[in-house]
Amino acid sequence: MAVDDIVAYTRRWLEFGYNAWLAERIPLRRELPDVRDRRCLNISYEHVMQGEPGVSLIVIFRNEQLAMLLRTLHSLRDRTDPEFVGELLVINDNSDMGIWTEELSRHAFDAYVWQHIRSSAKIFHMEEQMGLVRARRFAASMSEFEILVFLDAHVEVNEGWLEPLLEVIITDPYSVACPQLDLLDEQTLNYVRTVERRSLFDWTLRRREVPLLWHQLKELPHPFATPVLHTPVFAIDAEWFNYIAHFDMELNSPAAFELELSFKIWRSNNRILQVPCSRVGHLQPSDLNYMQRYGNLNQFAEQHFSSCKRLVETWLNVPKYKSVVYQYQPQIQQAHIGNVSEVNGTFEKVHFESFDWYLEHVATDLLHHFPLQPLIDFANGTLRPIQLPSHCLTGYLTTRLITLEACEPLLHATQNWTLTYMNDLRLGDNYCVEVQPNQVLALNPCHTLGGRQKWHFDIHDNCLVSNTHCLEFGAQMQLMVRTCNSINSQQMWFFEHINSLSQGPLQI
């Protein structure tokens, strides 16, 4: 790789959170391994073939890499039976970076889609950012067909992906169907088959993946119930979506909307089914800094906490559940949410089942995986380099600076760190170590969304890891993150206290 390529590789990775340099150098139309269970090939989708349903495919993006977006669209064209596709809607949610800021480039994108993907595609370049949740509502309002299929812009659909989803919806219009999401490797962009798992959530309100129940394993590859909808790709009856998606118009965090939608579906005695015979590759960067493309992370976090509090006050409105969520996530309790009386009034009128009912009949093992007890922080106390044990990581809230200084009892407040169950490194309650674009460190308000505030401790190599980089100290006690190297002693650290009972890093 030439020097210019190395520079471009690094710059593009920082911009998109994956190997965007490679994404621009592999074909827009490429072959994918057909990873379906062989038994899927013997399943006939009679209701789909008889009904020939009209489907609206909806792709929403903001500041997406052009190559990745086009590969998504080409995969839809090449691996979707055109008889089932009524329309394609492409929503550009006010992208404000790169080519998307240029009117001529946007026109060129439109012309490419109409020529190479679908001549009748509806393309919307929004003048103001709506956010993913509002963009879905907008797309649904513009759709003209009876089934909606929402897709993230960084996916590649596999052979025969659509028919199994449609069979679920046609058989029962009040069910919601999602495919089995395989991985698009962030480094190689290879398509990697994943093992079927169900989605739950823990008391921080983060989605968590758990094994299938025994009877579900035995019935594979048939669809199985999942308590929480994973929304990068999902299919839903249009009328049903327009009814349930407008329940709380102020709830606009994608993660909170995912949970709220799941509660509305199950607690109205309907179903969410995951469909293993439908396979879609999904790119999920491990460095959640890619979320910066959707806007400022601190503003995003503020909206997230507000939406989560609206969710809690309506859907978990039982003291023992509310209190444990607020204990794990005090930022949620402190969030401002305005008036939710109208939402709660609607909740009472519709007669949704209770949260206890949901635990008893749907998320039957949630309390087994995530009991009503505090999560345990991984480590706390001083943090010292193994090569220089007389010095401690030191942070100053007034200047936001982080340094390496001699350990002193008088500096306890500035040298007492917590590696939390939220996978961030905190000084005090509200300030976290954040990696800056130039790879040095600073203290910033905690937003709990990962990205450049995401940390975990590798107990085998004694490394403090931020995404794919390790904390290192160099000349003049300079601190930075560099590519992890297990034999680099300047990347080896030890915490004063490590809790062996910690549940470890959360899997989002």
N, C-alpha and C positions, 0 to 999 in steps of 0.2 A: 504494500500500500504506500503510495507516494505521500510526501509531507502534506501537500494540499488536501489529499483525501483524508488524512488523519485529522486535520483541522476541521474539515467539513463534517466528518463523522462525529467528532466531539460536539461541535456546535449544534448539529441536528439532533443529537441525543438529548442535550440540555433543553432544546426547544420542545421536543415531543415526548420524551421519556421512554423511547425505544429506539431501535436501530433504523431511524428514518433515512439515513444515508443508503442503507441496503434496500429499503422499501422503494427507493427511486430507481433501483437498478435491476429489479426482478420484473418479469412480465406482468402487465396489468391483467392479462388473462393467462392463468396457469392451471395446470392439472393439480388436483388434490387427491389424497388417498381416500377411497371410500371406506370409512371406518365403521359403517353400520354393522350391527350383529347380523350374521347371515340369515337368521330367521326373519329379519325385517323384510327381506326380499320376497318372502312367501305370504306376506300380509296384503290383502286387497282392501282398498279403501272405498267400499261400495257407495257410501253416502256421498262422497266427494264426486265420484264418477257419474252418479245419477243426477246430482244437483247442479254440477258445474257452477259453483258459487262465484260471485263477484268479489274480488279481494282488492283492497287498497294497501299497497306496500308503501310504508312511510319511513323515510330516512331523514333524521334530524342531525345537524352538525353545527359546530362552532369552531372556527380556527383549525379545522381538520387539515392534515397533510393531504395535498391533492392526490398523490399517488395512492394513498391508503383509501381515500374516498372513492376514487375511480375503480379500484380493485373490488371494493364492496359492490359498487353498482354493476360492474361487469359480471361478478359472480351471480348476482340476482338475475341478470339477463340470460346467462348461460345455463343456469341450473334450476330455473323455475319454469314450469310448464306455462306457456303464454295463454293457454285457454282459461287459466284460473285468474289471471291478472287483469283486473278491471282498470287499474290506474296506478301510476307511480307518482308519489309526492316527495319532493326533495325540499327540505326547509333549511335555509342558511340563517341561523339565529344571530344575525348582526355580527358576523365575523369581522374583527378589527385588526388582523395581523396578516402579514405576507401578501400574497396575491389577492386576497379577498378584499383588500382596501381599494383596489383599482377597478374602476367600472369596466374598462376594456377587458380585463381578465375575467370578470364575472360574466360578461357577455360571451367570451370564448368558452367558458365552462358550460354555459347554457347550450351553446351551439353544439358542443361535443356530446352532451347528454342526448340532445334531440336527434343527432345524427347516428350515434353509436350505441345508445342504450335503449331509448324509447322515444319515438317522435312526438308522442302526446304527453310526455312527462310534464307535470306541473311543478315549476320551480319558483320558490319564494325567497327573495333576499330581504329579510326583515330590516327595517330602518332603526328599530330599537331592540335591545336584547330582551327576550321574554324569559329565558331559562327553559330547561328541558321540560318541566311539568307543564308550563303554559303553552310551550310549543306543541306538545302532544295534544292538548285541548284544541289549539288552533287547527292543527292538521285534521283532527276528527271533525271539526266543524266544516272544513273544506272538502271532506271526502264525500263521494257519491255512491259508495258501495257498502254492502251489508257486513263485511268482515274487515277489520283493521289488523294489519300486522306491522308493529313498530320495530324498527331495527336501529341499533347504534351504527355509526358511520365507520367503525373499525372492526368489521366482521367479514367473513367469507362463508357463504352458505354452501353446504355440501349437497351431493346428489339426493334427490327425493326428499328434500327437507320440508317442503310446504304441505304436501298431502297429509302426512300424519297429524299435523297441527289442525288442518281444516276438518279432518274427520272428528276430532274432539268437539269443535265448535258446532258443526252441523248436527252432530248427535245430541248435543245439549248446549243451546245458545248461552246459557248462564255459566258455563264452565269457561275457564281461561287456560290457554295452553302455552307452554314454553318449551323450546327445544333443549336437548342436551348440549351445553356449551363446551366445546373443546377449546384447546389453547392455540393461539398463534404466538409462537415463542418470540419474546421481545428482542432477543439477540439475533436469531437466525431466521425468524418469520416462518419457520417450519410449522406445519399443521400437526398438532400432537393430540392424540385421543385421550380423553379423561375418563375416569371411573364415575359412574352414576352416584350422586349423593343428593340428599335433601337439604333444603334451606330452612334454618331456624333463625332466631335472633337471641342475643344475650341481653343482659340488663343495662348495657350501655347503648342499647338499641342498634347495635351493629349486626348485620347479617352474618350468620355463621353456617358453615357446611358440616353436616353430620352424616354418618352412614345410613343406608337404607334400613328399614325394618326387615325382619326375617321374611315375612310373607311377601314383601315387595321384591326382595332378591329372587325369591322362587318364581315370581311371575314375570321377570324380565324376558323379553324386551318390551312388554306391554307398558303403557303409561302408568305412572304412580303418583299418588297425592304428595304434594309438598306444602308445608304450612306457610311458607313465604315465597312470593313470586319474585323471581330474578328477572329484572326488566331490560337487560340489553336487547333481548328479542322476545316478543310475546304476541300472541294472536288473541283477539277478543271480538265478540259481536259488537258492531258499531253502536247500535241502540243501547245496549247494556253499558258500554263504556261511557257514552254521553250521559247516562243516568248517574253512574257512580263516581265519575271523575270530577263532578262539579259539587260534591258534597261540602268541601271546605275550600273555597277559592283562595284563601290566604295561606294555605299549606303548599309551599312551593319548593321544598328541598327534595331532590330526587330520592334520597334514602328514606326520608319520612313518607314520601308519597308511595314508595314501594311497600312499606309496612302498612300504611293506611289502606291501600288498595287490597292488600292481602286480608286484612281484617274485614273490610267491607264484603269481600267475596265469601269468605268462609262463614262469617257470622250472620250472613243472610241465607245460610244453608245451601251454598253453592260450592264449587270446587276449583282448585288450581291443580292442574295436572302437568307433570313434566314428561316429555315424550322422547324416550331414548332412540326411537327410529328416526327422529328428526335431529340432524347434527349440524351445528353451526360453529365455525371457528371464531373465537373472540380474542382480541388483543387487549390484555389487561396489564398495563405497565406496573412493575413492582414499585417504581418511584412515583408516588402519587402526586408529585409536583406537576405532572401532566395536566392536573385539574386547573392549573393557572390559565389554560386556554379558555376556561369558562368564566374567568373574571378573578378579581382579587380574592385570595383565599380567606382573608379575615372577614370580608363582607359575606363571602359564601358561608363561612362558619356561623356568622350572626344569623343569617337566614335559616341555616340548618337547625340551630338551637331553638329559634322561635317556632319553626315548623314542628320540631320534636315535642316542644312543650304543648302545642295545640293537640298533637297526637296523644300525648299522655293524658291531658286533661279530659279528652273525649273518650278515648278507647281503652285506657288503662285506669279508668276513674274509680279505683279501689285503693284505699290508703296503703295497704301493704305492698302493692305493686308500684304505686307512685313513689313511695318513700325510697324504695330500693333503687329505682331509676335515678331519682334526684341525689341519692347518696353516691352512686357511681359517676354521675354526670352533673355536678353542681351548676355547670354553665347552663344546663337546660332549665333548671329551676329559676335561675336568675334572669332568664330571657324575658323580653317584653312581647306579649302576644295580642294585646288588644282584647276586644270583646269576643268571647266564644259562645255566648248564650244562644245565639241563633243556631249555631252548629249543634250545640247540645240539645236544643229543642227539636231539631230535625232528627237527631239520633234517637230521642225518645219516641217520636212519632213512627219511625220506621220499624221499631221493635227488633233491633239487632240482638243476637244472642250475647250473653255476658262474656267477659274475658275468662272467667272460670270455666264456662262451657267450652270455650276455644281450647283451653288447656286440657280439658277432659276428653274432648272428642277429636281434636285436630292435632295440636302440638303436644301429643301425649307424653313425649319424653323430654320436653323442654326443661322441666325442673330437675330431671336427672342429669342432663348435660350442664345446665346453668342454674344451680340451686340458689335460693334466696339468701345468699350470704355475700359479704363483700369480696370482690376480687382482690387478690393480693399483689401488691407491687413487687416487681422483680428484685429490685435492689435499692439501697439508700445509703446515705453517708458520704464520706469523702471518696473521690475518684482520683487515683494516682497512677502515673506511668510506672510500669514495672522497672524500667531502667533508672527511674529517678524517684524513689519512694518517699523522699522527703518533701516533694512538691505535690500540690493539689490543684485540680481544676477549680478555677475561681471565677465567679461571675458578679457583675455589678449592675443592679437594676437601673441605677440613675443614668449610666452611660451606655448600657446594653452590651458592654465589652465582656469578653471571656478570655481569661489569661491563665497561665500556669505559674503559680506562686508558692513560696514556702508555706507548708501547712502550719496553721496557727489556730489555737483554740479561740482566740479573740475574733477570728474571721469565720466562725462557725456558720453564720447566716449566709455568707457568700461562698462557702465551700461544702455545703450540705445539699447533695443532689438526690433526686428520686427518679429512678427509671420505672415508670408507672405501668400499670396494666393496660393503659391506653397506648403504649409503645412510644411515649415521648419522654424526654429527659428534662426534668423540671428543677428550677430553683425557686423555692417557695411554692405557692399554690397556682399562680397564674402565668408564670413566665417559663418559656421553653427554649432549649437550644435549637437554633435553626441554621441550616447550611445556606450560606449566601451563594449567589451565582458564581462568584470568584473562588468558591470552595473554602472560604474561611467561615468562622462561626460568629453568631450574634444571638443575643437574647431578644425574643419577641413574644407578644401575648400568645398563649396556647390556643390553638384552634381545633385540636383533636382530629384533624382530617388527614394526618399523615404527611405526605409530601416531604418537604425538607425538614419537617419536625419529627419524622419517623425514625426511631432508634430501637435497636435490640442488642443484647450482649451475647456474644459467642463465647460460651463458657469453655469450649474446647481450645480455642486459639487466644482467649482473653482479649478479644477485640470488641470495641464498641462500634457498631455498624449502622450507618445511615444509608438505607436502601442498598446500593452495591458498593459503597465506599466506607473506608475505616478511618476513625479518628487517629491522627498522627501528630506528634510534636517534632519540631525540627530545630534548626539553629535559632538562637536567641529566644528559645521557648515558644516559637511560633506554632500556632495550632491551625490545622487544616484537615480536610478529608482527602484521602488519596485512594487509588485502587487497592483493594485488600491484598495483603501479602502475608501469608501465615508465618514466614521466617523473618519478617521485619520487626525487630524488637521495639522499634519506636511506635508501633501500633498496638503494643500490648499494655493493658491497663488492669487494675483490680479495684473493685468496690470494697468499701469498708464492711458492708453487710449485704449478703446475697441470700434471698429467701428461696430455699429449695422447694417450698410448697407452691410457689407461683405457678399459675396455669400457663405461663408462657405467652408468646406473641399471639395476638388475635389474628384470625384468618378472616379477612373481609370478603 
